[in-house]
């Protein structure tokens, strides 16, 4: 008999850090009777959702083959362990029935199932979701159109597995032990299996800055104006370039919503916050639901304006211009000359010799990757 721990998300709630940590900790986990494995270090089990019928913008015969190999990997090993951990942020979008049916394909002899989920304040989740959407489109939903009933999704899990086997946490440094999601997940694992678990430290994906997000949107509109919903090579390489720069130092301002955008999202999703706290009283989402008036009516700064800048608290237009100046696609196909790169490097805050060297290395790597990309 095999017991399962399903980490179901939510998206933008530290899933990459958890999965990196689980992969790095496979040996000590195995010693504790816990199995976790994937075909690649940071992939998690996201691809398995394809086997449950979940549609994906990355779906393809090749991805389905990866899903089949991942399932086989788990099937081959699961009987040797008391516990198996499956982790995928998109599991939250499956019904409990579909997810449990997927589990039954891993093992026909299922014991208990515990479910772990992290949730965010709706306004923070909206801002993060917009940034993610702009990696595959130049369009994003208006704040008043964003209404995601994650409370309904988790209530369905509560009804299916019971409150004592559903572990819901608030993804916020304020509420996580030491402000770290991996530490929190370690404690949850230990509570479930009845022994202390210490997972390896791991970092999560770095967010793009407000200014990088705006340039990414400009890039998508210029290069892929009619291909919304697709992760395409050149924009993927641009995201990697921006991420590489942010590993040296953050370029620009952290992304955040304007006061009016935040208020609109909060009002539109107050019922979600209330629903979450009704089911899970330990969550502290009072700020997201208390005293909310009906959703404000427009026009808003983003009405008839598709620039992501219209919903942001801060977006430095001068920095946007310096970032954009480095990209041929935003400059008539002309590659930036050395002086443009030096100026951008200086204006974006890369001043020490080590920072400059790292910046130039990241830019050179991006240029090489960009040239290898088909449109």
C-alpha positions in Angstrom: 0.0 0.0 0.0 1.4 3.4 -1.0 0.4 6.7 0.7 0.6 9.9 -1.3 1.3 13.6 -0.6 0.0 15.8 -3.4 1.5 19.3 -3.6 -1.1 21.0 -5.9 0.1 24.6 -6.1 -1.1 27.2 -6.4 0.9 28.8 -9.2 3.4 31.6 -8.3 3.5 30.2 -4.7 7.1 28.8 -4.5 6.5 25.6 -6.4 9.8 25.7 -8.2 11.7 26.2 -4.9 9.9 23.2 -3.4 10.5 21.0 -6.4 14.2 21.9 -6.6 14.5 21.1 -2.9 12.7 17.8 -3.2 14.9 16.7 -6.1 18.1 17.7 -4.3 16.8 15.8 -1.1 15.9 12.6 -2.8 18.4 10.5 -0.9 17.5 11.6 2.6 13.8 11.5 1.7 14.2 7.9 0.6 15.9 7.1 3.9 12.7 8.4 5.6 10.5 6.2 3.3 9.5 9.0 1.0 9.9 8.8 -2.8 10.2 11.8 -5.0 11.6 11.7 -8.5 11.3 13.4 -11.9 13.0 13.2 -15.3 14.7 16.5 -14.8 15.8 18.4 -11.7 13.4 21.3 -11.8 10.5 20.0 -13.7 8.2 18.7 -11.0 5.2 16.6 -12.2 3.4 19.3 -14.1 3.5 17.3 -17.3 1.4 14.5 -15.6 -1.7 16.7 -15.8 -1.7 16.0 -19.6 -2.6 12.4 -18.8 -5.6 13.6 -16.8 -6.9 15.6 -19.9 -5.7 19.0 -18.8 -5.2 21.3 -21.8 -1.8 23.2 -21.9 -0.3 25.7 -24.2 2.8 23.6 -24.1 1.0 20.3 -25.0 2.5 18.3 -27.9 3.2 14.7 -28.7 6.7 15.1 -27.3 5.3 16.4 -24.0 2.8 13.6 -23.8 5.7 11.2 -24.3 7.6 12.9 -21.4 4.4 12.5 -19.3 4.3 8.8 -20.1 8.0 8.3 -19.2 7.4 10.2 -15.9 4.5 8.0 -15.0 6.5 4.9 -15.7 9.3 6.2 -13.5 6.9 6.6 -10.6 5.2 3.3 -11.2 8.6 1.4 -11.2 9.6 2.8 -7.8 6.5 3.6 -5.8 6.0 0.1 -4.3 9.3 0.3 -2.5 8.2 3.3 -0.4 5.6 4.1 2.2 5.0 7.6 0.8 5.2 9.2 -2.6 5.3 12.9 -3.2 3.8 14.4 -6.4 4.3 18.1 -6.9 2.8 20.2 -9.7 1.3 23.7 -9.5 -1.3 22.9 -12.1 -2.8 20.0 -10.1 -4.9 22.7 -8.4 -6.8 23.1 -11.7 -7.7 19.4 -11.8 -10.8 18.2 -10.0 -10.0 16.1 -7.0 -11.5 13.1 -8.9 -9.2 13.6 -11.9 -6.2 14.1 -9.7 -6.9 11.0 -7.6 -7.5 9.0 -10.8 -4.1 10.1 -11.9 -2.7 8.9 -8.6 -4.3 5.5 -9.2 -2.3 5.2 -12.4 0.8 5.5 -10.3 -0.3 2.8 -7.8 -3.3 0.6 -7.8 -3.0 0.1 -4.0 -3.5 3.6 -2.5 -3.5 4.2 1.2 -4.1 7.7 2.5 -3.8 10.9 0.4 -2.7 14.2 1.9 -2.9 17.4 -0.1 -0.7 20.5 0.4 -1.6 23.9 -1.2 -0.4 27.5 -0.9 -2.5 30.5 -1.6 -1.8 34.3 -2.0 -3.7 37.5 -1.5 -5.8 37.9 -4.7 -4.2 41.2 -5.5 -0.7 39.8 -5.3 -1.8 36.8 -7.3 -3.2 39.0 -10.0 0.0 41.0 -10.4 2.0 37.8 -10.6 -0.4 36.2 -13.0 -0.2 39.2 -15.3 3.5 38.9 -15.4 3.3 35.2 -16.2 0.7 35.8 -19.0 2.9 38.4 -20.7 5.5 35.8 -21.2 3.1 34.3 -23.8 1.1 37.3 -25.0 1.0 41.1 -25.1 -2.5 41.0 -23.6 -3.6 40.6 -20.0 -7.0 40.7 -18.2 -8.2 44.0 -16.8 -8.3 44.1 -13.0 -12.1 44.1 -12.9 -12.2 41.0 -15.1 -10.0 39.0 -12.8 -12.0 36.7 -10.6 -10.4 33.3 -9.7 -12.4 31.0 -7.4 -9.4 29.2 -5.8 -11.6 29.0 -2.7 -14.0 26.7 -4.7 -11.1 24.5 -5.9 -9.8 24.0 -2.3 -13.2 23.5 -0.8 -13.7 20.6 -3.3 -10.5 19.1 -2.0 -11.6 19.6 1.6 -14.9 17.8 0.8 -12.9 15.0 -0.9 -10.1 14.2 1.5 -11.2 15.9 4.7 -9.9 18.9 6.7 -7.2 16.9 8.5 -5.6 15.8 5.3 -5.7 19.1 3.5 -2.9 21.5 4.5 -3.4 25.0 3.2 -0.8 27.7 3.9 -0.6 31.4 3.0 2.3 32.2 0.7 3.7 35.2 2.3 7.0 35.9 4.0 5.0 37.2 7.0 3.3 33.9 7.6 6.0 31.3 6.5 8.6 30.1 9.1 11.7 32.1 8.5 9.9 33.5 5.5 10.7 30.4 3.5 8.3 28.1 1.7 10.8 25.2 1.7 11.1 25.3 5.5 7.3 25.3 5.7 7.0 22.4 3.3 9.6 20.5 5.3 7.5 20.9 8.5 4.3 19.8 6.7 6.1 16.7 5.4 7.4 15.9 8.9 3.9 16.3 10.4 2.4 14.0 7.8 4.9 11.2 8.0 5.7 11.5 11.7 9.4 12.2 11.5 11.5 15.3 11.2 12.3 16.2 7.6 14.9 18.7 6.6 14.8 19.6 2.9 17.8 21.2 1.1 17.6 25.0 0.8 16.5 26.1 -2.7 15.7 29.4 -4.4 12.6 30.0 -6.5 12.2 31.7 -9.9 13.0 35.4 -9.8 10.3 37.8 -10.9 10.9 40.3 -13.6 10.9 44.0 -12.6 8.0 46.3 -13.6 10.2 47.8 -16.3 11.3 44.4 -17.7 7.6 43.3 -17.7 6.7 46.4 -19.8 9.5 45.8 -22.3 8.5 42.1 -22.5 5.0 43.2 -23.4 6.3 45.6 -26.1 8.5 42.8 -27.5 5.6 40.3 -27.7 3.4 42.9 -29.4 6.2 43.7 -31.9 7.3 40.1 -32.6 4.3 37.9 -31.9 1.3 40.2 -32.2 -1.2 37.5 -33.2 0.2 34.6 -31.2 -1.3 35.0 -27.8 -1.0 32.1 -25.4 2.2 30.7 -26.8 5.6 30.4 -25.2 7.8 31.2 -28.3 11.5 31.0 -28.7 12.6 34.7 -28.9 10.5 35.9 -26.0 11.6 32.9 -23.9 15.2 33.8 -24.5 14.4 37.4 -23.6 12.9 36.3 -20.3 16.1 34.3 -19.6 18.2 37.3 -20.3 16.2 39.5 -17.9 16.4 36.7 -15.3 20.1 36.5 -15.7 20.5 40.3 -15.2 18.3 40.1 -12.1 20.6 37.4 -10.6 23.3 40.1 -10.7 21.0 42.8 -9.4 17.3 43.7 -9.9 16.9 45.9 -12.9 14.3 48.5 -12.1 11.5 48.3 -9.6 9.7 45.3 -8.1 6.4 44.8 -9.7 3.3 46.0 -7.8 -0.2 47.2 -8.6 -1.3 50.8 -8.4 -3.7 51.8 -5.6 -6.7 51.8 -7.9 -5.8 48.5 -9.6 -5.3 46.9 -6.3 -8.6 48.1 -4.9 -10.4 46.9 -8.0 -8.9 43.4 -7.8 -9.5 43.3 -4.0 -13.2 44.3 -4.4 -13.7 41.9 -7.3 -12.2 39.0 -5.3 -13.4 39.8 -1.7 -15.8 36.8 -2.0 -12.8 34.6 -2.8 -10.9 35.8 0.3 -14.0 35.3 2.5 -14.5 31.8 1.0 -10.9 30.8 1.8 -11.1 32.1 5.4 -14.5 30.4 5.9 -12.9 27.0 4.9 -9.5 27.7 6.4 -9.8 30.1 9.4 -6.0 30.0 10.0 -5.5 32.1 6.8 -5.1 35.9 7.4 -6.8 37.5 4.4 -8.8 40.1 6.4 -7.1 42.9 4.5 -8.3 41.4 1.2 -12.0 41.1 2.2 -12.9 43.4 5.1 -14.9 46.5 4.4 -14.9 46.1 0.6 -17.4 48.2 -1.3 -18.8 47.0 -4.7 -16.3 46.9 -7.5 -15.5 50.4 -8.5 -16.7 51.5 -12.0 -14.5 53.0 -14.7 -13.2 54.5 -16.7 -9.8 53.4 -15.3 -6.3 54.2 -16.4 -6.2 50.9 -18.2 -9.5 51.5 -20.0 -8.7 51.6 -23.7 -5.0 51.3 -22.8 -3.3 47.9 -23.2 0.0 48.9 -21.6 0.8 47.0 -18.4 2.1 50.3 -17.1 -1.5 51.4 -16.6 -2.0 48.9 -13.7 1.4 49.3 -12.1 2.4 51.4 -9.0 5.8 52.3 -10.5 7.3 51.9 -13.9 10.3 54.1 -14.8 9.9 55.0 -18.4 13.5 56.0 -18.7 14.6 52.6 -17.6 12.1 51.1 -20.1 13.8 53.0 -22.9 17.3 51.9 -21.9 16.2 48.2 -21.7 14.3 48.5 -25.0 17.4 50.1 -26.7 19.3 46.9 -26.4 16.7 44.9 -28.3 16.9 44.9 -32.2 13.2 43.9 -32.4 12.3 47.2 -30.8 14.7 49.3 -32.9 13.9 48.4 -36.5 15.9 45.3 -36.5 19.2 47.2 -35.8 21.5 45.7 -33.2 22.6 48.1 -30.4 26.1 49.4 -30.8 28.7 49.4 -28.0 27.8 52.8 -26.8 24.1 52.0 -26.4 25.1 48.9 -24.4 27.5 50.8 -22.2 24.9 53.5 -21.6 22.2 51.0 -20.7 24.6 49.1 -18.4 25.3 52.3 -16.5 21.7 53.6 -16.4 20.5 50.2 -15.2 22.8 50.3 -12.2 25.7 48.0 -13.2 28.7 50.0 -12.0 31.4 47.7 -10.4 33.8 45.8 -12.6 32.2 42.4 -11.6 28.7 43.7 -12.3 29.8 45.0 -15.7 31.5 41.8 -16.6 28.5 39.8 -15.6 26.1 42.1 -17.5 28.2 41.9 -20.7 28.4 38.1 -20.4 24.6 37.9 -20.0 24.0 40.2 -23.0 26.4 38.2 -25.2 24.7 34.9 -24.2 21.3 36.5 -25.1 22.5 37.7 -28.5 23.9 34.2 -29.3 20.7 32.5 -28.2 18.5 35.0 -30.0 20.4 34.4 -33.3 19.8 30.6 -32.9 16.1 31.1 -32.6 13.8 30.8 -35.5 11.0 33.3 -35.5 
